[in-house]
Amino acid sequence: MNRKTLDKLKRELASCRRSQQKAADLESLARRLGRKPVKRGKEPMWESTEFDHLFPISIPHHGGRDLAPGTRKSILNDLEDDILAWEERLDEEEAEGD
């Protein structure tokens, strides 16, 4: 992950907040932020492969319909935590490089 890719993902997350989303759209975003699907519980769960301190995220599938606004907001809030974790890591790497 680099700063340019992270900025692109931040813009995409912001646009997701302004429109309805399907589960596949949010899964794609989660995958690019370093999450992978795991078999746990009733709904599909996504765990971070890069950051152990981030909680797993459930991204439910309901027949290809748009996600409910509250569900979408909750998932996007969790993905925003991923972006913040990446920003911290990139800041640390840049500070070490100086």
C-alpha positions in Angstrom: 0.0 0.0 0.0 1.3 3.5 -0.8 0.0 7.0 -0.2 -1.5 7.4 -3.7 -3.5 4.1 -3.5 -4.7 5.0 0.0 -5.9 8.5 -1.1 -7.8 6.8 -4.0 -9.4 4.4 -1.5 -10.4 7.3 0.8 -12.1 9.1 -2.1 -13.9 5.9 -3.0 -15.1 5.4 0.6 -16.4 9.0 0.7 -18.4 8.4 -2.5 -19.8 5.2 -1.0 -21.3 7.3 1.8 -23.2 9.4 -0.7 -24.9 6.5 -2.6 -26.5 3.1 -2.1 -24.1 0.2 -2.2 -24.4 -3.5 -2.7 -22.4 -6.0 -0.6 -20.1 -6.7 -3.6 -19.0 -3.1 -3.8 -18.1 -3.0 -0.1 -16.4 -6.4 -0.3 -14.2 -5.0 -3.1 -13.2 -2.1 -1.0 -12.5 -4.3 2.0 -10.3 -6.6 -0.1 -8.2 -3.7 -1.3 -7.8 -2.5 2.2 -6.2 -5.8 3.2 -9.1 -7.8 4.4 -10.0 -11.4 3.5 -13.2 -13.4 3.9 -13.3 -16.0 6.7 -15.8 -18.6 7.7 -17.2 -17.4 11.0 -20.8 -17.1 12.0 -24.0 -16.7 9.9 -22.9 -13.8 7.7 -19.7 -13.5 5.7 -17.0 -12.0 7.8 -13.9 -10.1 6.7 -10.7 -10.0 8.8 -7.8 -7.7 8.3 -4.6 -9.5 7.3 -2.4 -6.5 8.1 -3.7 -5.2 11.4 -4.5 -7.6 14.3 -6.2 -4.8 16.4 -9.0 -4.3 13.9 -12.3 -6.2 14.5 -13.7 -8.5 11.8 -16.4 -6.9 9.7 -19.7 -8.6 8.6 -20.8 -7.7 5.1 -24.2 -9.4 4.6 -25.6 -10.6 1.2 -29.3 -10.2 0.8 -30.1 -11.3 -2.7 -28.1 -8.6 -4.5 -30.2 -5.8 -3.0 -28.7 -2.6 -1.7 -27.6 -2.6 1.9 -29.8 -0.9 4.5 -28.5 2.6 5.3 -27.6 1.8 8.9 -25.7 -1.4 7.9 -23.9 0.4 5.1 -22.9 3.3 7.5 -21.6 0.8 10.1 -19.5 -1.1 7.5 -18.1 2.1 6.1 -17.2 3.3 9.6 -15.2 0.1 10.2 -13.5 0.4 6.8 -12.6 4.0 7.7 -10.8 2.5 10.7 -8.8 0.4 8.2 -7.8 3.6 6.3 -6.7 5.3 9.6 -4.6 2.3 10.5 -2.9 2.4 7.0 -2.3 6.1 7.4 -0.6 5.6 10.7 1.6 2.8 9.2 2.6 4.9 6.2 3.4 7.9 8.5 5.6 5.6 10.6 7.4 4.3 7.5 8.0 7.8 6.2 9.3 8.9 9.6 11.7 6.0 9.7 12.9 6.8 6.2 13.9 10.4 7.1 
